[in-house]
Amino acid sequence: MEWAVTILEMLAVVSASAGMIFILLILYAVVRKIIKQPRKMEEKTRMSKEASEGTTFNDVFMFMIAVPLVLLWVGFAGFVIHSGLGDAAVLENIEAYTTLIAILGGPALLIIKDALDVWKQEQAEKTAFYKIKAQAVIDYNDHAQKQSQMIETKAQEQEHKMESKK
């Protein structure tokens, strides 16, 4: 049983380290985006706000609020399990800890559900934008090909007229 506690402790340390690295990477990306020079005005007017490929508020919300909340919720549940393995007093109060996990989990689930709904909607808008953009590229290439064929046909007609005049 002692090896299980050791494994759980190592897993907790690795999870905490990964969480800290994840949070630092998010903070770095946000700071870099804030410090970054604004793009040319032409680029901003050319791209719509919904279709921009950069990080949006919803992305930041997902990674700054929802992800830490879920990690806190799961981390607390893991802590209760870890403490319950080593301390009999925790097992005696397991109902109180379960209630606390449920109290934390209720709002966490609501926030996460709403954030995921918004994020899914945003992804659907991006997908629709890319479908329209792809169709526009296909149409452009089709018209460009037709135009080059028409130019080539007119050039050949002109060449035949010039040869027939000789």
N, C-alpha and C positions, 0 to 999 in steps of 0.2 A: 504494500500500500504506500510505502514511503517513496517508491519510484514514481508512482502516479502523481504525488504531490510535487515532486521535483520536475516532472514533465510539464505539469500545469504552471508551475512558477516560471519555467523557461519559456513556455508559450506566452505567458502574460508579459514577460520582458520583451520578447520579440514583437508582440502585438503593440505594446506601448511605444517601442522604438519605431516601428513602421508607421504608427499613427502620428508621431512627432515629425517624422520625415515628410509624411504626406501633408501635414499642416504647414510645415516650413516651405514646401514646394508651392502650395497654394498661395501663401503670403508673398513669396518671391514673384509669382506670376502676376498677382494683383499689383504689387509695387512696380514691377517692370512695365505693366500696362499703363499705370498712372504716370510714370516718368516719361514714357515713350513719347516722342514728338508726334504731333497730329499729322495725319496724312494730308496729301494735297487735297484742296477743296474739290477738284474735279472728280477725284476718286470717291469722295463722300457723296457727291450728288449723283454719281453714276450708279451706286449700289444703294438699294433700299435698306432701311434699318433692319427689317425682318430677315432679309436675305444675306446679311453680312456674315462672313464665315468666322468672325472673331468670337470672343467670349461674351456672352450676354449676361444680364442681371440674373436670369433664371439659373444659368450655369453656376454663377458665383453663389447664389442662394443654396443650390443643391449641395455644393461642396463646403460651404462655410457654416450652414445651419443644419441641414438634414443629415449629412454624413457624420459630423461630430455627435449629434444627438443619438443617432443609431449606435455609434461606437460607445458612447457613454452608457446607453441602455444595455447593450450586450456586455460591455465591460463590467458593469455593476452586477449583472446576472452571473457572469463568470466569477466575479469576486465572491459572491454569496456561495456559489458552489465550492470554490476553493476553500473558503473559510469553513464551510460545513464539513469538508473532509478532515480538517485538522482540529476543529473545535466543536465539542458536543453542545456548547451553549448556543451556538448558531442554529443547530438542528432543533433545539427546544423552541426557538423563536422563528422558525422557518415560515410560519403563517404571516408574521409581520413583514418579513423580508419579501415574501411573495406578493403581499399587498403593495409594498413600496415599488416593486418592479412593475406591477400592473398599473399603479398610478403614474409612474414615469412613462410606461409604454403606451398608454391611451393617447395623450397629446402627441407623443412622438409619431405614432401611427397616423394620426389625422394630418399632422404637418407633412409627413412624408408622402401620404396619399395625395394631398393637394399639390405638393411640389412636383410629384411625378406626373400628375395630370397636366399641369402647366408645361412641364418639360416635354411630355409626349405631344402636346398640341404644337409646341414650338418646333419639334422635330418633324411633325407632319407638314407644317408650313414650309420648312426648309426643303423637304422632299418635293412638295408641290412646286416650289420655286425652281428647283433643279430640273424637274420635268419640263417646265415651261422653257427654261434656258436651253435645255438639250434640244427641244423641238425648234427653238429659234435658230440654233446652230445648224440643225438639219435643213431647215428652210433656207437659210442663208447659203449653205453649200449647194443646195439644189438650184437656187436662182443664179448663183455664181457660175455653176456648170452650164446652165442653159444660156447664160449671157456669153460665156466663152465660146460655146458651140455656135451661137448666132453670129458672133463676131467672125469666127472662122468661116462660116457659111457665106457671109457677106464678102469676106476677103476673097474666097474662091470664086464667087460670082463676078466680082470686080476683075479678078485675074482672067477669067474666061471672056469677059467683055473686051478686055484689053487685047487678048490674043485674037479674038474674032475680028477686031478692027484692023489688024495688021494684014 
